[in-house]
Amino acid sequence: MSAPNVVIHPSSIVDTNRVGKNTRVWAFVHILEGAEIGKECNICDHVFVENDVVVGDFVTVKSGVYIWDGVRIEDHVFVGPNVSFTNDVYPRSKAHLQQHPQTRIKKGASIGAGSVLIAGIEIGCFAMVGAGAVVTRDVGDYELVMGNPARPDGYICECAKKLEEDSNKKLHCSCGRTYEMTEDGVRRQ
């Protein structure tokens, strides 16, 4: 049985009983039995979620997204319409993997409409993938990537505005947040 206040559209098929409270599942969605969906999520029309998938809390998955085995989506992630996840780097018809590479979308990240994410990558915390990007490598925390293949185009604030760099390797946002560039990437101060 799903948690309290879960709304499931009558045209949807939800085979899992692991759906968090106050989550909304809209029309023509199919969620397989092994999947886990967090609380306060919004799963829009025409979404398919395979078995070995974990979706965190407060996640929005827009229409036309298929989430395949091996995908892990952390809390507060936005997945835009028609995003394509993959789960096999060298696919062949009727050749099935014993285990799929894990693709991780970390807390607060946003994936733009029509993006393609190659299996086994990690999208960092609060990173942003521009619409239509083809992501073939890991994306760091707060990194903004765009294009095909996706390439860095600066850094993004938690509020979703592009960060400006000063002469001391500090990154600033008009919202008042400050970040620091380190050898390991960008971190909020």
N, C-alpha and C positions, 0 to 999 in steps of 0.2 A: 504494500500500500504506500502510495506517495504521501509526502508531508502535508500538513494542513494548508488550505487556501491555494492549492495548485489548480490552475485553470488550464484545461486541455480541450481544445476545439474538437467537436465530435467527428470531424473528418480525419483527425490524426490518429496514428497508431503509436502508442507508447507502451513498449513491452517491458521496460524496466520499472521497478518500484522504487528506484533511487533517484527521486526528483525532489529537490529542496522546497521548503515552504515559500509561498508567494511567487513561485515561478509560473510564467505564462508560456504555453505551447500553442501556437496558432495553427492555421489550416494546412492540411496536407504535409504534416511533419511525420517522420518515422524515426523513432528512437529504439534501437535494439536493446535486448534484455541485459547485456553486460555493462551498458553505459551508465555513467553517474553524472547527474546534472545538479549543480548547487542551488542555493536559495536565491530568490529575487532575480532570476534570470528571465530574459525575454528571447524566446526561440521563435523566430518569424516564419512565415509561410514557406513551404517547399524546402525544408531542411531535412537532411538525412544524417543520423548519428549512428556510427557502427558500434560494435561491442566494447572494444578495448579503448574507450575514450573517457576522459575525465574533464568535466567542465566545472570551473570554480563558481564562486558566488558573484552576483551582480554583473553577470556577463550578458552582453547583447550579441546575438547571432542573427544577422539580417537575412533576408530571403535568398534562396537559391544556393545555400552553402552545404557542401557535403563534407562531413568530418569523419575521416577514416581511422581504422585501428592504429594505435600508437600516438595519437594526438593528445596532448595535455594542455589545457587552457586554464591559466590561473585566474584569480579574482580580478574584477573590474576591467576585463578585456572587452574591446569592441572589435567584432569581426564584420566587415562590410559586406554588402550584397555580392553574391557570385564569387566569393573568394574560393580558390581551389587549393585544397590540401592534397598532398600526395603521400603515399606511404610505401613506395617501392621505387628505388633509384633505377633499377634495371628490370622493368616489368615485362613479362611474357604471358600470353594467354594460357590459362590452365596451369601455370607454374605459381604455386602459392608459397609464401614465406612461412617458416616456422615461427618467426618473431619479426615484427615490423620495427623499423627504426623509430625512435621516439622523437617527435617534434614537440617542442615546448614553447608556448606563448606565455611570457611572464607577466606578472601583475601590472595592470594599467596600460598595457600595450594596445595600439590601434592598428588594425590591418585594413587598408583601403580597398574599395570596391574593385572587383575583378583581378585582384592580385593572385599570383600563383606561388605557393610555398613548397619547395622541394623537400622531400622526406629527410628527417634527421637534423634539421636546423633548430636553432634557438633564437627567438625574438626577445630581446632584453626588456627589463622593466621600463615602462612608460615610453618605449620606442614607438616609432610611427613608420609604417610602410605606406608609401604613396599609392594612389589608385593605379591599377594596371601594372604594378611592379612584378618582376619575376625574381624571387628571392632564392638565391643558390648558395648562400653562405650565412653564417650567424650574424645577427644584428645586435650591437651592444646596447646597454642601458641608455636611454634617452637619445639614441641615434635616430636620425631621419634618413630613410633610404628611398630612392626613386629610380625608375627606369627598368630597362631590360638589357642585360642583367641589372638588378638593383645595385646602386652605388650610393655611398654616403653623400648627403647633401646638408650637413650640419647637424645640429642637435635641437631637441624639442623639450619644452618645459612640461611639467605635470599638468599645466593648464592648457596645453596643446598649442602654445605659441612658440615660434622659432626663437632660439636663444642667440644672443649677440655676445661675441668674445671681446674681451678687453686685452690690453698689452700684458697683463699678469696671468694669462691663461685662465682667467675667471670667466664664467658664462653668466649672463644676466638676462632676466626676463622683465618685461614691462609690468608684470604682476607683482614684482618685488622679490621673487625667489632668486637665489644665487647658487651656482653650481661650480665645481672645480674639476678641471681636467687632470687626471692622474695617469700613471703608467697602465693601470688596469681599466681605464675608461673614464666615464663621467660619473660624478656622485654629487648629490645634493648637500649643500652646507647647512 
